[in-house]
C-alpha cells in the first residue's frame, strides 16, 4: 500500500496536475489584481496592507503550508509596490 501511495506522489494524475495549474493561475490573477489595485493609489496604505494580508490568506487556503513560498515569491513584489505608491518598506 505504501508503495502505491509513493508512486502517486511521484506521478500525480493528470487531474491533479490540472487542478494545481488552475490554482496557480487563480493565485497569479489574484496577486496581479491586488498589485494593480494598490498601484492605482485609490486606497490608504492600511487598506492596501489589509488587501495584501487577504491575498496571502487566500493563497494559503489554496496552498496550505506554503507560507515561506508565498513570502519568497510574492512578498517582495508587494513590498516594492507599497514602497512605490506609499513610500513604505
N, CA, C and O atoms as a printed pandas DataFrame, in Angstrom:
     atom_number atom_name residue_name chain_id  residue_number  x_coord  y_coord  z_coord
0              1         N          UNK        A               1    0.818   -1.192    0.000
1              2        CA          UNK        A               1    0.000    0.000    0.000
2              3         C          UNK        A               1    0.863    1.259    0.000
3              4         O          UNK        A               1    0.566    2.207   -0.726
4              5         N          UNK        A               2    1.910    1.281    0.790
5              6        CA          UNK        A               2    2.769    2.456    0.847
6              7         C          UNK        A               2    3.465    2.704   -0.483
7              8         O          UNK        A               2    3.660    3.854   -0.876
8              9         N          UNK        A               3    3.836    1.646   -1.172
9             10        CA          UNK        A               3    4.492    1.799   -2.469
10            11         C          UNK        A               3    3.558    2.452   -3.469
11            12         O          UNK        A               3    3.989    3.287   -4.264
12            13         N          UNK        A               4    2.287    2.084   -3.442
13            14        CA          UNK        A               4    1.305    2.672   -4.357
14            15         C          UNK        A               4    1.117    4.156   -4.052
15            16         O          UNK        A               4    0.958    4.962   -4.969
16            17         N          UNK        A               5    1.134    4.521   -2.768
17            18        CA          UNK        A               5    0.987    5.928   -2.396
18            19         C          UNK        A               5    2.198    6.738   -2.824
19            20         O          UNK        A               5    2.043    7.877   -3.265
20            21         N          UNK        A               6    3.413    6.180   -2.705
21            22        CA          UNK        A               6    4.583    6.939   -3.129
22            23         C          UNK        A               6    4.647    7.063   -4.638
23            24         O          UNK        A               6    5.177    8.052   -5.144
24            25         N          UNK        A               7    4.127    6.096   -5.370
25            26        CA          UNK        A               7    4.064    6.223   -6.827
26            27         C          UNK        A               7    3.113    7.335   -7.210
27            28         O          UNK        A               7    3.394    8.104   -8.129
28            29         N          UNK        A               8    1.972    7.433   -6.506
29            30        CA          UNK        A               8    1.016    8.515   -6.775
30            31         C          UNK        A               8    1.635    9.874   -6.490
31            32         O          UNK        A               8    1.397   10.835   -7.221
32            33         N          UNK        A               9    2.434    9.954   -5.420
33            34        CA          UNK        A               9    3.080   11.223   -5.077
34            35         C          UNK        A               9    4.108   11.608   -6.132
35            36         O          UNK        A               9    4.276   12.787   -6.442
36            37         N          UNK        A              10    4.794   10.614   -6.681
37            38        CA          UNK        A              10    5.807   10.884   -7.699
38            39         C          UNK        A              10    5.153   11.161   -9.050
39            40         O          UNK        A              10    5.587   12.056   -9.775
40            41         N          UNK        A              11    4.127   10.413   -9.390
41            42        CA          UNK        A              11    3.431   10.540  -10.667
42            43         C          UNK        A              11    1.971   10.919  -10.441
43            44         O          UNK        A              11    1.092   10.060  -10.501
44            45         N          UNK        A              12    1.706   12.205  -10.179
45            46        CA          UNK        A              12    0.319   12.603   -9.937
46            47         C          UNK        A              12   -0.529   12.414  -11.190
47            48         O          UNK        A              12   -0.026   12.425  -12.314
48            49         N          UNK        A              13   -1.812   12.244  -10.968
49            50        CA          UNK        A              13   -2.720   12.062  -12.097
50            51         C          UNK        A              13   -2.822   13.361  -12.892
51            52         O          UNK        A              13   -2.496   14.438  -12.392
52            53         N          UNK        A              14   -3.268   13.244  -14.103
53            54        CA          UNK        A              14   -3.446   14.439  -14.944
54            55         C          UNK        A              14   -4.459   15.380  -14.308
55            56         O          UNK        A              14   -4.328   16.600  -14.397
56            57         N          UNK        A              15   -5.467   14.805  -13.668
57            58        CA          UNK        A              15   -6.480   15.621  -12.986
58            59         C          UNK        A              15   -5.845   16.451  -11.868
59            60         O          UNK        A              15   -6.172   17.627  -11.709
60            61         N          UNK        A              16   -4.938   15.844  -11.092
61            62        CA          UNK        A              16   -4.254   16.559  -10.015
62            63         C          UNK        A              16   -3.362   17.666  -10.579
63            64         O          UNK        A              16   -3.303   18.763  -10.025
64            65         N          UNK        A              17   -2.685   17.380  -11.660
65            66        CA          UNK        A              17   -1.830   18.385  -12.304
66            67         C          UNK        A              17   -2.679   19.546  -12.820
67            68         O          UNK        A              17   -2.320   20.711  -12.649
68            69         N          UNK        A              18   -3.804   19.222  -13.451
69            70        CA          UNK        A              18   -4.695   20.260  -13.972
70            71         C          UNK        A              18   -5.261   21.127  -12.844
71            72         O          UNK        A              18   -5.353   22.347  -12.979
72            73         N          UNK        A              19   -5.637   20.491  -11.737
73            74        CA          UNK        A              19   -6.178   21.238  -10.591
74            75         C          UNK        A              19   -5.125   22.175  -10.011
75            76         O          UNK        A              19   -5.428   23.323   -9.688
76            77         N          UNK        A              20   -3.910   21.700   -9.880
77            78        CA          UNK        A              20   -2.853   22.567   -9.359
78            79         C          UNK        A              20   -2.576   23.717  -10.326
79            80         O          UNK        A              20   -2.321   24.840   -9.891
80            81         N          UNK        A              21   -2.623   23.452  -11.611
81            82        CA          UNK        A              21   -2.436   24.517  -12.606
82            83         C          UNK        A              21   -3.526   25.574  -12.483
83            84         O          UNK        A              21   -3.255   26.769  -12.594
84            85         N          UNK        A              22   -4.755   25.132  -12.252
85            86        CA          UNK        A              22   -5.866   26.086  -12.071
86            87         C          UNK        A              22   -5.653   26.933  -10.826
87            88         O          UNK        A              22   -5.874   28.144  -10.853
88            89         N          UNK        A              23   -5.225   26.302   -9.732
89            90        CA          UNK        A              23   -4.981   27.062   -8.501
90            91         C          UNK        A              23   -3.850   28.062   -8.688
91            92         O          UNK        A              23   -3.938   29.186   -8.193
92            93         N          UNK        A              24   -2.803   27.682   -9.385
93            94        CA          UNK        A              24   -1.689   28.599   -9.652
94            95         C          UNK        A              24   -2.161   29.772  -10.494
95            96         O          UNK        A              24   -1.807   30.920  -10.223
96            97         N          UNK        A              25   -2.956   29.487  -11.510
97            98        CA          UNK        A              25   -3.483   30.548  -12.376
98            99         C          UNK        A              25   -4.356   31.514  -11.567
99           100         O          UNK        A              25   -4.247   32.730  -11.720
100          101         N          UNK        A              26   -5.217   30.968  -10.712
101          102        CA          UNK        A              26   -6.071   31.823   -9.866
102          103         C          UNK        A              26   -5.228   32.696   -8.949
103          104         O          UNK        A              26   -5.516   33.879   -8.766
104          105         N          UNK        A              27   -4.181   32.104   -8.373
105          106        CA          UNK        A              27   -3.314   32.871   -7.478
106          107         C          UNK        A              27   -2.609   33.991   -8.233
107          108         O          UNK        A              27   -2.529   35.114   -7.735
108          109         N          UNK        A              28   -2.103   33.706   -9.411
109          110        CA          UNK        A              28   -1.442   34.746  -10.209
110          111         C          UNK        A              28   -2.395   35.883  -10.535
111          112         O          UNK        A              28   -2.019   37.054  -10.473
112          113         N          UNK        A              29   -3.631   35.538  -10.884
113          114        CA          UNK        A              29   -4.635   36.566  -11.186
114          115         C          UNK        A              29   -4.926   37.389   -9.937
115          116         O          UNK        A              29   -4.997   38.616  -10.005
116          117         N          UNK        A              30   -5.093   36.723   -8.796
117          118        CA          UNK        A              30   -5.374   37.419   -7.544
118          119         C          UNK        A              30   -4.240   38.374   -7.175
119          120         O          UNK        A              30   -4.482   39.518   -6.790
120          121         N          UNK        A              31   -3.005   37.898   -7.296
121          122        CA          UNK        A              31   -1.849   38.748   -6.982
122          123         C          UNK        A              31   -1.793   39.937   -7.943
123          124         O          UNK        A              31   -1.561   41.064   -7.507
124          125         N          UNK        A              32   -2.001   39.706   -9.241
125          126        CA          UNK        A              32   -1.969   40.781  -10.225
126          127         C          UNK        A              32   -3.056   41.817   -9.933
127          128         O          UNK        A              32   -2.799   43.019  -10.000
128          129         N          UNK        A              33   -4.272   41.357   -9.608
129          130        CA          UNK        A              33   -5.363   42.289   -9.281
130          131         C          UNK        A              33   -5.035   43.101   -8.030
131          132         O          UNK        A              33   -5.314   44.298   -7.964
132          133         N          UNK        A              34   -4.442   42.438   -7.044
133          134        CA          UNK        A              34   -4.063   43.144   -5.822
134          135         C          UNK        A              34   -2.996   44.193   -6.117
135          136         O          UNK        A              34   -3.103   45.332   -5.662
136          137         N          UNK        A              35   -1.980   43.818   -6.868
137          138        CA          UNK        A              35   -0.935   44.777   -7.225
138          139         C          UNK        A              35   -1.492   45.946   -8.040
139          140         O          UNK        A              35   -1.123   47.098   -7.810
140          141         N          UNK        A              36   -2.376   45.650   -8.989
141          142        CA          UNK        A              36   -2.977   46.712   -9.799
142          143         C          UNK        A              36   -3.839   47.643   -8.955
143          144         O          UNK        A              36   -3.831   48.857   -9.160
144          145         N          UNK        A              37   -4.580   47.078   -8.011
145          146        CA          UNK        A              37   -5.418   47.899   -7.134
146          147         C          UNK        A              37   -4.564   48.824   -6.283
147          148         O          UNK        A              37   -4.898   49.996   -6.108
148          149         N          UNK        A              38   -3.477   48.310   -5.761
149          150        CA          UNK        A              38   -2.581   49.137   -4.946
150          151         C          UNK        A              38   -1.926   50.205   -5.816
151          152         O          UNK        A              38   -1.803   51.358   -5.403
152          153         N          UNK        A              39   -1.513   49.826   -7.002
153          154        CA          UNK        A              39   -0.840   50.772   -7.900
154          155         C          UNK        A              39   -1.733   51.948   -8.269
155          156         O          UNK        A              39   -1.240   53.042   -8.542
156          157         N          UNK        A              40   -3.042   51.729   -8.278
157          158        CA          UNK        A              40   -3.958   52.818   -8.635
158          159         C          UNK        A              40   -3.907   53.942   -7.608
159          160         O          UNK        A              40   -4.245   55.083   -7.926
160          161         N          UNK        A              41   -3.487   53.634   -6.375
161          162        CA          UNK        A              41   -3.369   54.658   -5.342
162          163         C          UNK        A              41   -4.697   55.140   -4.803
163          164         O          UNK        A              41   -4.762   56.176   -4.141
164          165         N          UNK        A              42   -5.769   54.391   -5.082
165          166        CA          UNK        A              42   -7.111   54.816   -4.663
166          167         C          UNK        A              42   -7.475   54.374   -3.253
167          168         O          UNK        A              42   -8.621   54.540   -2.834
168          169         N          UNK        A              43   -6.530   53.821   -2.522
169          170        CA          UNK        A              43   -6.829   53.369   -1.165
170          171         C          UNK        A              43   -5.707   53.808   -0.240
171          172         O          UNK        A              43   -4.612   54.156   -0.680
172          173         N          UNK        A              44   -6.006   53.783    1.048
173          174        CA          UNK        A              44   -4.985   54.157    2.028
174          175         C          UNK        A              44   -3.964   53.024    2.141
175          176         O          UNK        A              44   -4.199   51.907    1.680
176          177         N          UNK        A              45   -2.835   53.334    2.759
177          178        CA          UNK        A              45   -1.802   52.321    2.964
178          179         C          UNK        A              45   -2.322   51.187    3.847
179          180         O          UNK        A              45   -1.958   50.028    3.651
180          181         N          UNK        A              46   -3.174   51.523    4.821
181          182        CA          UNK        A              46   -3.738   50.499    5.698
182          183         C          UNK        A              46   -4.654   49.568    4.911
183          184         O          UNK        A              46   -4.622   48.353    5.108
184          185         N          UNK        A              47   -5.467   50.129    4.026
185          186        CA          UNK        A              47   -6.345   49.302    3.196
186          187         C          UNK        A              47   -5.524   48.410    2.263
187          188         O          UNK        A              47   -5.869   47.248    2.043
188          189         N          UNK        A              48   -4.455   48.951    1.727
189          190        CA          UNK        A              48   -3.587   48.157    0.849
190          191         C          UNK        A              48   -2.949   47.013    1.631
191          192         O          UNK        A              48   -2.864   45.889    1.137
192          193         N          UNK        A              49   -2.501   47.301    2.849
193          194        CA          UNK        A              49   -1.901   46.247    3.682
194          195         C          UNK        A              49   -2.928   45.171    4.011
195          196         O          UNK        A              49   -2.600   43.984    4.029
196          197         N          UNK        A              50   -4.167   45.577    4.270
197          198        CA          UNK        A              50   -5.234   44.605    4.530
198          199         C          UNK        A              50   -5.500   43.759    3.290
199          200         O          UNK        A              50   -5.751   42.559    3.402
200          201         N          UNK        A              51   -5.446   44.368    2.121
201          202        CA          UNK        A              51   -5.670   43.636    0.880
202          203         C          UNK        A              51   -4.546   42.615    0.664
203          204         O          UNK        A              51   -4.801   41.492    0.228
204          205         N          UNK        A              52   -3.321   43.003    0.967
205          206        CA          UNK        A              52   -2.195   42.075    0.846
206          207         C          UNK        A              52   -2.384   40.904    1.809
207          208         O          UNK        A              52   -2.173   39.749    1.439
208          209         N          UNK        A              53   -2.781   41.205    3.040
209          210        CA          UNK        A              53   -2.998   40.141    4.025
210          211         C          UNK        A              53   -4.109   39.192    3.569
211          212         O          UNK        A              53   -3.997   37.979    3.744
212          213         N          UNK        A              54   -5.170   39.732    2.992
213          214        CA          UNK        A              54   -6.263   38.896    2.492
214          215         C          UNK        A              54   -5.789   38.027    1.325
215          216         O          UNK        A              54   -6.187   36.868    1.204
216          217         N          UNK        A              55   -4.948   38.589    0.481
217          218        CA          UNK        A              55   -4.388   37.825   -0.641
218          219         C          UNK        A              55   -3.527   36.690   -0.120
219          220         O          UNK        A              55   -3.577   35.578   -0.645
220          221         N          UNK        A              56   -2.747   36.961    0.899
221          222        CA          UNK        A              56   -1.894   35.917    1.493
222          223         C          UNK        A              56   -2.753   34.808    2.097
223          224         O          UNK        A              56   -2.466   33.625    1.916
224          225         N          UNK        A              57   -3.817   35.200    2.821
225          226        CA          UNK        A              57   -4.708   34.186    3.405
226          227         C          UNK        A              57   -5.341   33.329    2.316
227          228         O          UNK        A              57   -5.428   32.109    2.460
228          229         N          UNK        A              58   -5.779   33.951    1.236
229          230        CA          UNK        A              58   -6.381   33.206    0.125
230          231         C          UNK        A              58   -5.358   32.252   -0.492
231          232         O          UNK        A              58   -5.684   31.112   -0.824
232          233         N          UNK        A              59   -4.129   32.722   -0.642
233          234        CA          UNK        A              59   -3.079   31.871   -1.207
234          235         C          UNK        A              59   -2.824   30.662   -0.319
235          236         O          UNK        A              59   -2.625   29.552   -0.813
236          237         N          UNK        A              60   -2.832   30.880    0.986
237          238        CA          UNK        A              60   -2.562   29.771    1.906
238          239         C          UNK        A              60   -3.744   28.815    1.995
239          240         O          UNK        A              60   -3.565   27.648    2.341
240          241         N          UNK        A              61   -4.940   29.284    1.692
241          242        CA          UNK        A              61   -6.081   28.374    1.598
242          243         C          UNK        A              61   -5.928   27.485    0.360
243          244         O          UNK        A              61   -6.262   26.301    0.391
244          245         N          UNK        A              62   -5.423   28.064   -0.719
245          246        CA          UNK        A              62   -5.219   27.292   -1.942
246          247         C          UNK        A              62   -4.029   26.352   -1.821
247          248         O          UNK        A              62   -4.046   25.243   -2.355
248          249         N          UNK        A              63   -2.988   26.805   -1.110
249          250        CA          UNK        A              63   -1.750   26.033   -0.967
250          251         C          UNK        A              63   -1.351   25.997    0.505
251          252         O          UNK        A              63   -0.444   26.719    0.919
252          253         N          UNK        A              64   -2.023   25.162    1.296
253          254        CA          UNK        A              64   -1.715   25.098    2.738
254          255         C          UNK        A              64   -0.253   24.733    2.988
255          256         O          UNK        A              64    0.332   23.901    2.295
256          257         N          UNK        A              65    0.316   25.389    4.008
257          258        CA          UNK        A              65    1.682   25.079    4.392
258          259         C          UNK        A              65    2.743   25.730    3.524
259          260         O          UNK        A              65    3.925   25.422    3.673
260          261         N          UNK        A              66    2.359   26.614    2.630
261          262        CA          UNK        A              66    3.332   27.232    1.713
262          263         C          UNK        A              66    3.592   28.699    2.054
263          264         O          UNK        A              66    3.805   29.529    1.170
264          265         N          UNK        A              67    3.570   29.002    3.358
265          266        CA          UNK        A              67    3.805   30.379    3.791
266          267         C          UNK        A              67    5.149   30.899    3.306
267          268         O          UNK        A              67    5.244   32.008    2.782
268          269         N          UNK        A              68    6.180   30.095    3.483
269          270        CA          UNK        A              68    7.536   30.515    3.096
270          271         C          UNK        A              68    7.617   30.762    1.592
271          272         O          UNK        A              68    8.250   31.720    1.148
272          273         N          UNK        A              69    6.982   29.908    0.823
273          274        CA          UNK        A              69    6.989   30.072   -0.632
274          275         C          UNK        A              69    6.313   31.388   -1.012
275          276         O          UNK        A              69    6.831   32.133   -1.844
276          277         N          UNK        A              70    5.163   31.677   -0.408
277          278        CA          UNK        A              70    4.471   32.938   -0.684
278          279         C          UNK        A              70    5.381   34.111   -0.334
279          280         O          UNK        A              70    5.522   35.056   -1.110
280          281         N          UNK        A              71    5.997   34.038    0.844
281          282        CA          UNK        A              71    6.855   35.139    1.295
282          283         C          UNK        A              71    8.073   35.337    0.389
283          284         O          UNK        A              71    8.514   36.468    0.188
284          285         N          UNK        A              72    8.607   34.269   -0.146
285          286        CA          UNK        A              72    9.764   34.377   -1.035
286          287         C          UNK        A              72    9.398   34.915   -2.417
287          288         O          UNK        A              72   10.159   35.673   -3.018
288          289         N          UNK        A              73    8.233   34.520   -2.912
289          290        CA          UNK        A              73    7.859   34.878   -4.277
290          291         C          UNK        A              73    7.086   36.187   -4.345
291          292         O          UNK        A              73    7.403   37.056   -5.157
292          293         N          UNK        A              74    6.076   36.333   -3.498
293          294        CA          UNK        A              74    5.158   37.468   -3.653
294          295         C          UNK        A              74    5.413   38.638   -2.705
295          296         O          UNK        A              74    5.148   39.785   -3.066
296          297         N          UNK        A              75    5.914   38.376   -1.516
297          298        CA          UNK        A              75    6.127   39.479   -0.568
298          299         C          UNK        A              75    7.019   40.581   -1.153
299          300         O          UNK        A              75    6.701   41.758   -0.984
300          301         N          UNK        A              76    8.131   40.244   -1.838
301          302        CA          UNK        A              76    8.952   41.322   -2.419
302          303         C          UNK        A              76    8.185   42.181   -3.430
303          304         O          UNK        A              76    8.394   43.393   -3.495
304          305         N          UNK        A              77    7.316   41.574   -4.202
305          306        CA          UNK        A              77    6.520   42.345   -5.170
306          307         C          UNK        A              77    5.603   43.320   -4.435
307          308         O          UNK        A              77    5.495   44.487   -4.811
308          309         N          UNK        A              78    4.937   42.825   -3.370
309          310        CA          UNK        A              78    4.045   43.694   -2.605
310          311         C          UNK        A              78    4.833   44.797   -1.895
311          312         O          UNK        A              78    4.371   45.936   -1.816
312          313         N          UNK        A              79    6.011   44.467   -1.382
313          314        CA          UNK        A              79    6.827   45.480   -0.718
314          315         C          UNK        A              79    7.268   46.572   -1.698
315          316         O          UNK        A              79    7.233   47.759   -1.375
316          317         N          UNK        A              80    7.680   46.159   -2.890
317          318        CA          UNK        A              80    8.084   47.152   -3.903
318          319         C          UNK        A              80    6.920   48.062   -4.264
319          320         O          UNK        A              80    7.096   49.272   -4.412
320          321         N          UNK        A              81    5.733   47.484   -4.406
321          322        CA          UNK        A              81    4.573   48.293   -4.755
322          323         C          UNK        A              81    4.208   49.248   -3.625
323          324         O          UNK        A              81    3.904   50.414   -3.873
324          325         N          UNK        A              82    4.237   48.765   -2.391
325          326        CA          UNK        A              82    3.929   49.637   -1.255
326          327         C          UNK        A              82    4.949   50.769   -1.161
327          328         O          UNK        A              82    4.593   51.905   -0.847
328          329         N          UNK        A              83    6.202   50.465   -1.429
329          330        CA          UNK        A              83    7.235   51.492   -1.400
330          331         C          UNK        A              83    7.002   52.517   -2.529
331          332         O          UNK        A              83    7.122   53.724   -2.316
332          333         N          UNK        A              84    6.673   52.025   -3.710
333          334        CA          UNK        A              84    6.479   52.930   -4.852
334          335         C          UNK        A              84    5.265   53.827   -4.673
335          336         O          UNK        A              84    5.301   55.002   -5.040
336          337         N          UNK        A              85    4.199   53.289   -4.116
337          338        CA          UNK        A              85    2.946   54.058   -4.022
338          339         C          UNK        A              85    2.892   54.877   -2.743
339          340         O          UNK        A              85    2.464   56.031   -2.769
340          341         N          UNK        A              86    3.318   54.302   -1.628
341          342        CA          UNK        A              86    3.144   54.952   -0.325
342          343         C          UNK        A              86    4.457   55.337    0.347
343          344         O          UNK        A              86    4.446   55.953    1.414
344          345         N          UNK        A              87    5.577   54.987   -0.257
345          346        CA          UNK        A              87    6.861   55.278    0.352
346          347         C          UNK        A              87    7.140   54.417    1.569
347          348         O          UNK        A              87    7.916   54.797    2.446
348          349         N          UNK        A              88    6.491   53.233    1.617
349          350        CA          UNK        A              88    6.657   52.322    2.758
350          351         C          UNK        A              88    7.518   51.144    2.378
351          352         O          UNK        A              88    7.553   50.738    1.216
352          353         N          UNK        A              89    8.212   50.594    3.353
353          354        CA          UNK        A              89    9.003   49.383    3.145
354          355         C          UNK        A              89    8.142   48.172    3.340
355          356         O          UNK        A              89    8.622   47.046    3.209
